[in-house]
């Protein structure tokens, strides 16, 4: 089903992108603003559909991981760079505390996990706070943590938050909550 959604959405996104370039004529400010919103939302839908397709492949065993030697600090910087616009809009500062750490990892999957965890941390952190990606080298490996000043997951929901079928959606005034798959890729059920 997700494939059937992706094909027309890709066409819609391409058409919106063409309009956004201005090659088909100039638009007024109101139309340009509506187009920007449509482009942003179509990009979000494409990412969501791709996440669903990835999940389906992972669950069926058809999504092999591609391991490479990677610099975790660089991967974390890329995830932070990708989430900076969202953080700036929410008035949340993103920080990185890391030293050199090279590991064998699938960089695309790890990026996906870090980006989703950062997204959740930003959504649930109050304005003016900080979200920190911390990379710690241990004797037997490396730990990557995303720390924030949000209210956190209530202790009685910890086990539920690690299952693929659950989604915790506490209400925050002035903030819209959207689906995120970070935990799912970090700890599939």
Secondary structure, 3 states (H helix, E strand, C coil): CHHHHHHHHHHHHHHHHHHHHCCCCCCCHHHHHHHHHHHHHHHHHHHHHHHHHHHHHHHHCCCCCCCEEEEHHHHHHHHHHHHHHHHHHHCCEEEEECCCCEEEECHHHHHHHHHHHHHHHHHCCCCCCEEEEEEEEECCEEEEEEECCCCCCCHHHHHHHCCCCCCCCCCECCECCCCCCHHHHHCCC
